[in-house]
């Protein structure tokens, strides 16, 4: 299981700031986690669907869609521009 965090406008649109998810079967990458989230439909599809823009960090390090995600990792999604 991985911990997924949502920040700023993503948290507002999804109505959740933190959750624990079972990793999808097969290859565990940021891209597979995004596909898993998008498959929920509704706001998830809107936030993570084609053309959506977000940044991601795995265990506090900036990552790309090909980055590996393991059980017990923390995956954080946030919009590309956030305020301080």
PDB file as gemmi writes it, atoms N, CA and C in Angstrom:
CRYST1    1.000    1.000    1.000  90.00  90.00  90.00 P 1                      
ATOM      1  N   UNK A   1       0.842  -1.179   0.000  1.00  0.00           N  
ATOM      2  CA  UNK A   1       0.000   0.000   0.000  1.00  0.00           C  
ATOM      3  C   UNK A   1       0.887   1.243   0.000  1.00  0.00           C  
ATOM      4  N   UNK A   2       0.443   2.258  -0.694  1.00  0.00           N  
ATOM      5  CA  UNK A   2       1.177   3.514  -0.774  1.00  0.00           C  
ATOM      6  C   UNK A   2       0.294   4.630  -0.225  1.00  0.00           C  
ATOM      7  N   UNK A   3       0.920   5.626   0.343  1.00  0.00           N  
ATOM      8  CA  UNK A   3       0.211   6.811   0.809  1.00  0.00           C  
ATOM      9  C   UNK A   3       0.227   7.830  -0.322  1.00  0.00           C  
ATOM     10  N   UNK A   4      -0.944   8.359  -0.651  1.00  0.00           N  
ATOM     11  CA  UNK A   4      -1.058   9.351  -1.715  1.00  0.00           C  
ATOM     12  C   UNK A   4      -1.571  10.644  -1.091  1.00  0.00           C  
ATOM     13  N   UNK A   5      -0.855  11.731  -1.379  1.00  0.00           N  
ATOM     14  CA  UNK A   5      -1.216  13.048  -0.871  1.00  0.00           C  
ATOM     15  C   UNK A   5      -1.623  13.942  -2.036  1.00  0.00           C  
ATOM     16  N   UNK A   6      -2.617  14.794  -1.799  1.00  0.00           N  
ATOM     17  CA  UNK A   6      -3.089  15.742  -2.806  1.00  0.00           C  
ATOM     18  C   UNK A   6      -3.020  17.133  -2.195  1.00  0.00           C  
ATOM     19  N   UNK A   7      -2.453  18.074  -2.929  1.00  0.00           N  
ATOM     20  CA  UNK A   7      -2.281  19.418  -2.410  1.00  0.00           C  
ATOM     21  C   UNK A   7      -3.015  20.455  -3.239  1.00  0.00           C  
ATOM     22  N   UNK A   8      -3.300  21.591  -2.597  1.00  0.00           N  
ATOM     23  CA  UNK A   8      -3.852  22.793  -3.224  1.00  0.00           C  
ATOM     24  C   UNK A   8      -5.134  22.478  -4.003  1.00  0.00           C  
ATOM     25  N   UNK A   9      -5.206  22.906  -5.255  1.00  0.00           N  
ATOM     26  CA  UNK A   9      -6.442  22.751  -6.029  1.00  0.00           C  
ATOM     27  C   UNK A   9      -6.810  21.287  -6.259  1.00  0.00           C  
ATOM     28  N   UNK A  10      -5.832  20.394  -6.311  1.00  0.00           N  
ATOM     29  CA  UNK A  10      -6.165  18.963  -6.459  1.00  0.00           C  
ATOM     30  C   UNK A  10      -6.923  18.479  -5.226  1.00  0.00           C  
ATOM     31  N   UNK A  11      -6.460  18.867  -4.048  1.00  0.00           N  
ATOM     32  CA  UNK A  11      -7.150  18.476  -2.809  1.00  0.00           C  
ATOM     33  C   UNK A  11      -8.575  19.024  -2.814  1.00  0.00           C  
ATOM     34  N   UNK A  12      -8.727  20.273  -3.235  1.00  0.00           N  
ATOM     35  CA  UNK A  12     -10.058  20.884  -3.258  1.00  0.00           C  
ATOM     36  C   UNK A  12     -10.978  20.191  -4.255  1.00  0.00           C  
ATOM     37  N   UNK A  13     -10.492  19.904  -5.437  1.00  0.00           N  
ATOM     38  CA  UNK A  13     -11.323  19.281  -6.472  1.00  0.00           C  
ATOM     39  C   UNK A  13     -11.683  17.839  -6.137  1.00  0.00           C  
ATOM     40  N   UNK A  14     -10.764  17.119  -5.495  1.00  0.00           N  
ATOM     41  CA  UNK A  14     -11.003  15.709  -5.176  1.00  0.00           C  
ATOM     42  C   UNK A  14     -11.707  15.517  -3.839  1.00  0.00           C  
ATOM     43  N   UNK A  15     -11.643  16.516  -2.977  1.00  0.00           N  
ATOM     44  CA  UNK A  15     -12.290  16.413  -1.671  1.00  0.00           C  
ATOM     45  C   UNK A  15     -11.555  15.531  -0.687  1.00  0.00           C  
ATOM     46  N   UNK A  16     -10.284  15.286  -0.937  1.00  0.00           N  
ATOM     47  CA  UNK A  16      -9.478  14.454  -0.035  1.00  0.00           C  
ATOM     48  C   UNK A  16      -8.036  14.957  -0.088  1.00  0.00           C  
ATOM     49  N   UNK A  17      -7.374  14.935   1.049  1.00  0.00           N  
ATOM     50  CA  UNK A  17      -5.987  15.377   1.097  1.00  0.00           C  
ATOM     51  C   UNK A  17      -4.991  14.247   1.219  1.00  0.00           C  
ATOM     52  N   UNK A  18      -5.462  13.108   1.709  1.00  0.00           N  
ATOM     53  CA  UNK A  18      -4.557  11.979   1.952  1.00  0.00           C  
ATOM     54  C   UNK A  18      -5.354  10.686   1.919  1.00  0.00           C  
ATOM     55  N   UNK A  19      -4.751   9.659   1.349  1.00  0.00           N  
ATOM     56  CA  UNK A  19      -5.361   8.330   1.377  1.00  0.00           C  
ATOM     57  C   UNK A  19      -4.290   7.270   1.213  1.00  0.00           C  
ATOM     58  N   UNK A  20      -4.634   6.076   1.580  1.00  0.00           N  
ATOM     59  CA  UNK A  20      -3.758   4.927   1.382  1.00  0.00           C  
ATOM     60  C   UNK A  20      -4.412   4.047   0.335  1.00  0.00           C  
ATOM     61  N   UNK A  21      -3.640   3.678  -0.697  1.00  0.00           N  
ATOM     62  CA  UNK A  21      -4.202   2.858  -1.771  1.00  0.00           C  
ATOM     63  C   UNK A  21      -3.383   1.592  -1.967  1.00  0.00           C  
ATOM     64  N   UNK A  22      -4.059   0.554  -2.431  1.00  0.00           N  
ATOM     65  CA  UNK A  22      -3.355  -0.646  -2.887  1.00  0.00           C  
ATOM     66  C   UNK A  22      -2.755  -0.306  -4.237  1.00  0.00           C  
ATOM     67  N   UNK A  23      -1.509  -0.664  -4.437  1.00  0.00           N  
ATOM     68  CA  UNK A  23      -0.885  -0.420  -5.737  1.00  0.00           C  
ATOM     69  C   UNK A  23      -1.528  -1.304  -6.790  1.00  0.00           C  
ATOM     70  N   UNK A  24      -1.710  -0.760  -7.996  1.00  0.00           N  
ATOM     71  CA  UNK A  24      -2.306  -1.577  -9.052  1.00  0.00           C  
ATOM     72  C   UNK A  24      -1.407  -2.761  -9.394  1.00  0.00           C  
ATOM     73  N   UNK A  25      -1.999  -3.833  -9.925  1.00  0.00           N  
ATOM     74  CA  UNK A  25      -1.186  -4.994 -10.279  1.00  0.00           C  
ATOM     75  C   UNK A  25      -0.168  -4.669 -11.368  1.00  0.00           C  
ATOM     76  N   UNK A  26       0.911  -5.412 -11.392  1.00  0.00           N  
ATOM     77  CA  UNK A  26       1.919  -5.235 -12.440  1.00  0.00           C  
ATOM     78  C   UNK A  26       2.964  -4.220 -12.052  1.00  0.00           C  
ATOM     79  N   UNK A  27       3.437  -3.508 -13.038  1.00  0.00           N  
ATOM     80  CA  UNK A  27       4.480  -2.508 -12.854  1.00  0.00           C  
ATOM     81  C   UNK A  27       3.985  -1.378 -11.960  1.00  0.00           C  
ATOM     82  N   UNK A  28       4.797  -1.022 -11.012  1.00  0.00           N  
ATOM     83  CA  UNK A  28       4.427   0.057 -10.096  1.00  0.00           C  
ATOM     84  C   UNK A  28       5.237   1.305 -10.422  1.00  0.00           C  
ATOM     85  N   UNK A  29       4.606   2.201 -11.153  1.00  0.00           N  
ATOM     86  CA  UNK A  29       5.217   3.478 -11.507  1.00  0.00           C  
ATOM     87  C   UNK A  29       4.223   4.581 -11.184  1.00  0.00           C  
ATOM     88  N   UNK A  30       4.700   5.814 -11.227  1.00  0.00           N  
ATOM     89  CA  UNK A  30       3.789   6.934 -11.058  1.00  0.00           C  
ATOM     90  C   UNK A  30       2.694   6.848 -12.118  1.00  0.00           C  
ATOM     91  N   UNK A  31       3.052   6.527 -13.345  1.00  0.00           N  
ATOM     92  CA  UNK A  31       2.059   6.428 -14.425  1.00  0.00           C  
ATOM     93  C   UNK A  31       0.984   5.390 -14.116  1.00  0.00           C  
ATOM     94  N   UNK A  32       1.364   4.252 -13.540  1.00  0.00           N  
ATOM     95  CA  UNK A  32       0.352   3.237 -13.223  1.00  0.00           C  
ATOM     96  C   UNK A  32      -0.536   3.688 -12.071  1.00  0.00           C  
ATOM     97  N   UNK A  33       0.017   4.440 -11.120  1.00  0.00           N  
ATOM     98  CA  UNK A  33      -0.797   4.991 -10.035  1.00  0.00           C  
ATOM     99  C   UNK A  33      -1.786   6.005 -10.612  1.00  0.00           C  
ATOM    100  N   UNK A  34      -1.322   6.871 -11.503  1.00  0.00           N  
ATOM    101  CA  UNK A  34      -2.196   7.865 -12.134  1.00  0.00           C  
ATOM    102  C   UNK A  34      -3.317   7.165 -12.914  1.00  0.00           C  
ATOM    103  N   UNK A  35      -2.996   6.127 -13.666  1.00  0.00           N  
ATOM    104  CA  UNK A  35      -4.020   5.385 -14.416  1.00  0.00           C  
ATOM    105  C   UNK A  35      -5.047   4.776 -13.464  1.00  0.00           C  
ATOM    106  N   UNK A  36      -4.574   4.253 -12.349  1.00  0.00           N  
ATOM    107  CA  UNK A  36      -5.446   3.663 -11.333  1.00  0.00           C  
ATOM    108  C   UNK A  36      -6.397   4.730 -10.768  1.00  0.00           C  
ATOM    109  N   UNK A  37      -5.874   5.904 -10.464  1.00  0.00           N  
ATOM    110  CA  UNK A  37      -6.696   6.991  -9.932  1.00  0.00           C  
ATOM    111  C   UNK A  37      -7.686   7.488 -10.981  1.00  0.00           C  
ATOM    112  N   UNK A  38      -7.218   7.670 -12.207  1.00  0.00           N  
ATOM    113  CA  UNK A  38      -8.067   8.161 -13.295  1.00  0.00           C  
ATOM    114  C   UNK A  38      -9.246   7.218 -13.541  1.00  0.00           C  
ATOM    115  N   UNK A  39      -9.036   5.928 -13.369  1.00  0.00           N  
ATOM    116  CA  UNK A  39     -10.088   4.935 -13.612  1.00  0.00           C  
ATOM    117  C   UNK A  39     -11.263   5.073 -12.641  1.00  0.00           C  
ATOM    118  N   UNK A  40     -11.096   5.833 -11.574  1.00  0.00           N  
ATOM    119  CA  UNK A  40     -12.196   6.065 -10.642  1.00  0.00           C  
ATOM    120  C   UNK A  40     -13.297   6.910 -11.274  1.00  0.00           C  
ATOM    121  N   UNK A  41     -12.958   7.644 -12.336  1.00  0.00           N  
ATOM    122  CA  UNK A  41     -13.940   8.492 -13.009  1.00  0.00           C  
ATOM    123  C   UNK A  41     -14.188   9.800 -12.274  1.00  0.00           C  
ATOM    124  N   UNK A  42     -15.177  10.535 -12.714  1.00  0.00           N  
ATOM    125  CA  UNK A  42     -15.560  11.797 -12.081  1.00  0.00           C  
ATOM    126  C   UNK A  42     -14.404  12.766 -11.970  1.00  0.00           C  
ATOM    127  N   UNK A  43     -14.247  13.397 -10.806  1.00  0.00           N  
ATOM    128  CA  UNK A  43     -13.175  14.378 -10.657  1.00  0.00           C  
ATOM    129  C   UNK A  43     -11.781  13.763 -10.807  1.00  0.00           C  
ATOM    130  N   UNK A  44     -11.658  12.480 -10.530  1.00  0.00           N  
ATOM    131  CA  UNK A  44     -10.365  11.800 -10.670  1.00  0.00           C  
ATOM    132  C   UNK A  44      -9.937  11.789 -12.132  1.00  0.00           C  
ATOM    133  N   UNK A  45     -10.886  11.484 -13.003  1.00  0.00           N  
ATOM    134  CA  UNK A  45     -10.578  11.472 -14.430  1.00  0.00           C  
ATOM    135  C   UNK A  45     -10.225  12.870 -14.916  1.00  0.00           C  
ATOM    136  N   UNK A  46     -10.933  13.861 -14.401  1.00  0.00           N  
ATOM    137  CA  UNK A  46     -10.653  15.243 -14.782  1.00  0.00           C  
ATOM    138  C   UNK A  46      -9.275  15.689 -14.294  1.00  0.00           C  
ATOM    139  N   UNK A  47      -8.928  15.365 -13.075  1.00  0.00           N  
ATOM    140  CA  UNK A  47      -7.651  15.800 -12.489  1.00  0.00           C  
ATOM    141  C   UNK A  47      -6.449  15.067 -13.078  1.00  0.00           C  
ATOM    142  N   UNK A  48      -6.636  13.810 -13.486  1.00  0.00           N  
ATOM    143  CA  UNK A  48      -5.507  12.998 -13.932  1.00  0.00           C  
ATOM    144  C   UNK A  48      -5.628  12.516 -15.376  1.00  0.00           C  
ATOM    145  N   UNK A  49      -6.634  13.000 -16.090  1.00  0.00           N  
ATOM    146  CA  UNK A  49      -6.842  12.587 -17.469  1.00  0.00           C  
ATOM    147  C   UNK A  49      -5.913  13.296 -18.442  1.00  0.00           C  
ATOM    148  N   UNK A  50      -6.028  12.949 -19.728  1.00  0.00           N  
ATOM    149  CA  UNK A  50      -5.209  13.582 -20.759  1.00  0.00           C  
ATOM    150  C   UNK A  50      -5.344  15.104 -20.714  1.00  0.00           C  
ATOM    151  N   UNK A  51      -4.222  15.776 -20.828  1.00  0.00           N  
ATOM    152  CA  UNK A  51      -4.213  17.229 -20.811  1.00  0.00           C  
ATOM    153  C   UNK A  51      -4.139  17.844 -19.430  1.00  0.00           C  
ATOM    154  N   UNK A  52      -4.299  17.016 -18.388  1.00  0.00           N  
ATOM    155  CA  UNK A  52      -4.193  17.555 -17.031  1.00  0.00           C  
ATOM    156  C   UNK A  52      -2.730  17.866 -16.725  1.00  0.00           C  
ATOM    157  N   UNK A  53      -2.524  18.857 -15.887  1.00  0.00           N  
ATOM    158  CA  UNK A  53      -1.168  19.276 -15.547  1.00  0.00           C  
ATOM    159  C   UNK A  53      -1.007  19.186 -14.036  1.00  0.00           C  
ATOM    160  N   UNK A  54      -0.004  18.460 -13.601  1.00  0.00           N  
ATOM    161  CA  UNK A  54       0.305  18.313 -12.185  1.00  0.00           C  
ATOM    162  C   UNK A  54       1.776  17.966 -12.038  1.00  0.00           C  
ATOM    163  N   UNK A  55       2.269  18.084 -10.841  1.00  0.00           N  
ATOM    164  CA  UNK A  55       3.634  17.678 -10.500  1.00  0.00           C  
ATOM    165  C   UNK A  55       3.512  16.547  -9.506  1.00  0.00           C  
ATOM    166  N   UNK A  56       4.579  15.768  -9.367  1.00  0.00           N  
ATOM    167  CA  UNK A  56       4.541  14.635  -8.449  1.00  0.00           C  
ATOM    168  C   UNK A  56       5.893  14.484  -7.754  1.00  0.00           C  
ATOM    169  N   UNK A  57       5.824  14.053  -6.520  1.00  0.00           N  
ATOM    170  CA  UNK A  57       7.032  13.723  -5.764  1.00  0.00           C  
ATOM    171  C   UNK A  57       6.826  12.337  -5.162  1.00  0.00           C  
ATOM    172  N   UNK A  58       7.872  11.546  -5.164  1.00  0.00           N  
ATOM    173  CA  UNK A  58       7.850  10.234  -4.521  1.00  0.00           C  
ATOM    174  C   UNK A  58       8.862  10.300  -3.388  1.00  0.00           C  
ATOM    175  N   UNK A  59       8.378  10.095  -2.180  1.00  0.00           N  
ATOM    176  CA  UNK A  59       9.223  10.172  -0.988  1.00  0.00           C  
ATOM    177  C   UNK A  59       9.994  11.487  -0.928  1.00  0.00           C  
ATOM    178  N   UNK A  60       9.275  12.580  -1.174  1.00  0.00           N  
ATOM    179  CA  UNK A  60       9.801  13.953  -1.063  1.00  0.00           C  
ATOM    180  C   UNK A  60      10.806  14.330  -2.144  1.00  0.00           C  
ATOM    181  N   UNK A  61      10.947  13.538  -3.184  1.00  0.00           N  
ATOM    182  CA  UNK A  61      11.845  13.861  -4.297  1.00  0.00           C  
ATOM    183  C   UNK A  61      11.003  13.999  -5.563  1.00  0.00           C  
ATOM    184  N   UNK A  62      11.221  15.082  -6.303  1.00  0.00           N  
ATOM    185  CA  UNK A  62      10.481  15.277  -7.542  1.00  0.00           C  
ATOM    186  C   UNK A  62      10.664  14.051  -8.440  1.00  0.00           C  
ATOM    187  N   UNK A  63       9.581  13.680  -9.115  1.00  0.00           N  
ATOM    188  CA  UNK A  63       9.601  12.453  -9.913  1.00  0.00           C  
ATOM    189  C   UNK A  63       8.904  12.703 -11.249  1.00  0.00           C  
ATOM    190  N   UNK A  64       9.030  11.726 -12.140  1.00  0.00           N  
ATOM    191  CA  UNK A  64       8.351  11.771 -13.430  1.00  0.00           C  
ATOM    192  C   UNK A  64       7.448  10.540 -13.531  1.00  0.00           C  
ATOM    193  N   UNK A  65       6.635  10.441 -14.576  1.00  0.00           N  
ATOM    194  CA  UNK A  65       5.708   9.314 -14.683  1.00  0.00           C  
ATOM    195  C   UNK A  65       6.372   7.938 -14.690  1.00  0.00           C  
ATOM    196  N   UNK A  66       7.624   7.853 -15.094  1.00  0.00           N  
ATOM    197  CA  UNK A  66       8.311   6.562 -15.143  1.00  0.00           C  
ATOM    198  C   UNK A  66       8.931   6.158 -13.802  1.00  0.00           C  
ATOM    199  N   UNK A  67       8.878   7.040 -12.812  1.00  0.00           N  
ATOM    200  CA  UNK A  67       9.479   6.750 -11.507  1.00  0.00           C  
ATOM    201  C   UNK A  67       8.798   5.549 -10.854  1.00  0.00           C  
ATOM    202  N   UNK A  68       9.587   4.733 -10.225  1.00  0.00           N  
ATOM    203  CA  UNK A  68       9.089   3.540  -9.535  1.00  0.00           C  
ATOM    204  C   UNK A  68       8.402   3.924  -8.231  1.00  0.00           C  
ATOM    205  N   UNK A  69       7.301   3.237  -7.951  1.00  0.00           N  
ATOM    206  CA  UNK A  69       6.587   3.407  -6.690  1.00  0.00           C  
ATOM    207  C   UNK A  69       6.523   2.039  -6.030  1.00  0.00           C  
ATOM    208  N   UNK A  70       6.939   1.980  -4.784  1.00  0.00           N  
ATOM    209  CA  UNK A  70       6.925   0.733  -4.024  1.00  0.00           C  
ATOM    210  C   UNK A  70       5.940   0.836  -2.870  1.00  0.00           C  
ATOM    211  N   UNK A  71       5.602  -0.315  -2.314  1.00  0.00           N  
ATOM    212  CA  UNK A  71       4.753  -0.329  -1.128  1.00  0.00           C  
ATOM    213  C   UNK A  71       5.423   0.518  -0.060  1.00  0.00           C  
ATOM    214  N   UNK A  72       4.635   1.211   0.707  1.00  0.00           N  
ATOM    215  CA  UNK A  72       5.089   2.099   1.786  1.00  0.00           C  
ATOM    216  C   UNK A  72       5.686   3.410   1.284  1.00  0.00           C  
ATOM    217  N   UNK A  73       5.675   3.675  -0.016  1.00  0.00           N  
ATOM    218  CA  UNK A  73       6.133   4.958  -0.527  1.00  0.00           C  
ATOM    219  C   UNK A  73       5.053   6.014  -0.315  1.00  0.00           C  
ATOM    220  N   UNK A  74       5.483   7.265  -0.330  1.00  0.00           N  
ATOM    221  CA  UNK A  74       4.568   8.392  -0.284  1.00  0.00           C  
ATOM    222  C   UNK A  74       4.611   9.071  -1.645  1.00  0.00           C  
ATOM    223  N   UNK A  75       3.455   9.206  -2.279  1.00  0.00           N  
ATOM    224  CA  UNK A  75       3.340   9.831  -3.593  1.00  0.00           C  
ATOM    225  C   UNK A  75       2.501  11.088  -3.410  1.00  0.00           C  
ATOM    226  N   UNK A  76       3.075  12.249  -3.719  1.00  0.00           N  
ATOM    227  CA  UNK A  76       2.389  13.513  -3.533  1.00  0.00           C  
ATOM    228  C   UNK A  76       2.128  14.182  -4.870  1.00  0.00           C  
ATOM    229  N   UNK A  77       0.883  14.581  -5.098  1.00  0.00           N  
ATOM    230  CA  UNK A  77       0.497  15.280  -6.322  1.00  0.00           C  
ATOM    231  C   UNK A  77       0.127  16.704  -5.971  1.00  0.00           C  
ATOM    232  N   UNK A  78       0.560  17.643  -6.810  1.00  0.00           N  
ATOM    233  CA  UNK A  78       0.226  19.034  -6.599  1.00  0.00           C  
ATOM    234  C   UNK A  78       0.238  19.767  -7.932  1.00  0.00           C  
ATOM    235  N   UNK A  79      -0.485  20.892  -8.009  1.00  0.00           N  
ATOM    236  CA  UNK A  79      -0.498  21.643  -9.259  1.00  0.00           C  
ATOM    237  C   UNK A  79       0.885  22.214  -9.548  1.00  0.00           C  
ATOM    238  N   UNK A  80       1.154  22.566 -10.795  1.00  0.00           N  
ATOM    239  CA  UNK A  80       2.499  23.032 -11.144  1.00  0.00           C  
ATOM    240  C   UNK A  80       2.895  24.341 -10.484  1.00  0.00           C  
ATOM    241  N   UNK A  81       1.932  25.155 -10.085  1.00  0.00           N  
ATOM    242  CA  UNK A  81       2.241  26.410  -9.417  1.00  0.00           C  
ATOM    243  C   UNK A  81       1.459  26.443  -8.116  1.00  0.00           C  
ATOM    244  N   UNK A  82       2.178  26.562  -7.008  1.00  0.00           N  
ATOM    245  CA  UNK A  82       1.510  26.682  -5.718  1.00  0.00           C  
ATOM    246  C   UNK A  82       2.035  27.909  -5.009  1.00  0.00           C  
ATOM    247  N   UNK A  83       1.222  28.446  -4.148  1.00  0.00           N  
ATOM    248  CA  UNK A  83       1.621  29.623  -3.388  1.00  0.00           C  
ATOM    249  C   UNK A  83       2.260  29.236  -2.072  1.00  0.00           C  
ATOM    250  N   UNK A  84       2.935  30.151  -1.456  1.00  0.00           N  
ATOM    251  CA  UNK A  84       3.616  29.886  -0.195  1.00  0.00           C  
ATOM    252  C   UNK A  84       2.959  30.512   0.902  1.00  0.00           C  
TER     253      UNK A  84                                                      
END                                                                             
